[in-house]
Amino acid sequence: MEVVDFSRSFLLFRTDLQKKPSQTASHKAPFSLNNARVVLDCVCRIEDRDGYIEEFALGASCKTEQVGAEKDIWLEPNGDFKPIYGRERFLILKAFDVAGKTVQLYPPSQGEQPERQVGVRDEAFDDSRVDILRTEGQVLKSPEEVVNAVLANEPLVATTQLSNSRYEVTLEYPVKTINANERDWVYQTDTGPVLLPNLELDPEELITGMELAYSAFNCPRWTEFIVRVPTPIAEGISVHHYSNPVRWDAHNRIIRRSV
């Protein structure tokens, strides 16, 4: 079967201020042109009973920055930044020292940037694309095969299939962390982040409800996610933290990726 080669699959966006103003920048850029390339953490494919199909790509986390600056590269306040692309729309997730913080967009006439900014890719960027490279893979059919592949340092990809009465979802993601026990032939993933969709939403709104989660499973039949949510740490203060456990009946596979 084919699997995503996550080491060579990227999300890209191009900003050219000579062509159009940025809709996502929170500072005056040192240069008018930039191409940002972000490796993928997860591909989420959703389809419904009426023929709707869409893939969502989750980019790896980075930090808010001034590209090409001679000093003071890191913006203050500094935020974690994760992009998510659908077919036409994007979702940018930012997280600061406390949940609920916003920053000023540049120029300030654009107002404030929320933690969850949704927009249209063609309107926000001079260009944007998702390049997903696939390669051959082999499904590992037993705990013994999984454990042996782990101990042999084989590159592994997981797929997790979820469903409800309306949608079928396939999450595909690299297995970055996994536990293995060659005495009892037990394995368990502990990896992410992955995209966890809100399947109560209509197709055109699915991107607005995407959450980040880590995935753990030790058999093909179910997955437990730990979801990033605003988490109280003191009266009136919350932070974004992976603190909400959610269990799904699922179909999981671990696949050895060809090198």
Sequence and secondary structure as in RCSB ss.txt:
>XXXX:A:sequence
MEVVDFSRSFLLFRTDLQKKPSQTASHKAPFSLNNARVVLDCVCRIEDRDGYIEEFALGASCKTEQVGAEKDIWL
EPNGDFKPIYGRERFLILKAFDVAGKTVQLYPPSQGEQPERQVGVRDEAFDDSRVDILRTEGQVLKSPEEVVNAV
LANEPLVATTQLSNSRYEVTLEYPVKTINANERDWVYQTDTGPVLLPNLELDPEELITGMELAYSAFNCPRWTEF
IVRVPTPIAEGISVHHYSNPVRWDAHNRIIRRSV
>XXXX:A:secstr
 EEE GGG EEEEEEETTTS  SS SS  SSSEEEEEEEEEEEEEEEETTS EEEEEEE  EE B TT SS  B 
SS  EEEEEE SSEEEEEEE SSTT  EE SSGGG EE SEEEEEHHHH SEEEEE  EEEEEE  SHHHHHHHH
HTT  EEEEEEEE SSEEEEEEEE   EEEETTTTEEEE EEEEEE  TTS GGGGGGG EEEEEE SSSSEEEE
EEEEEEEEETTEEEEEEEEEEEEE EEEEEEE  
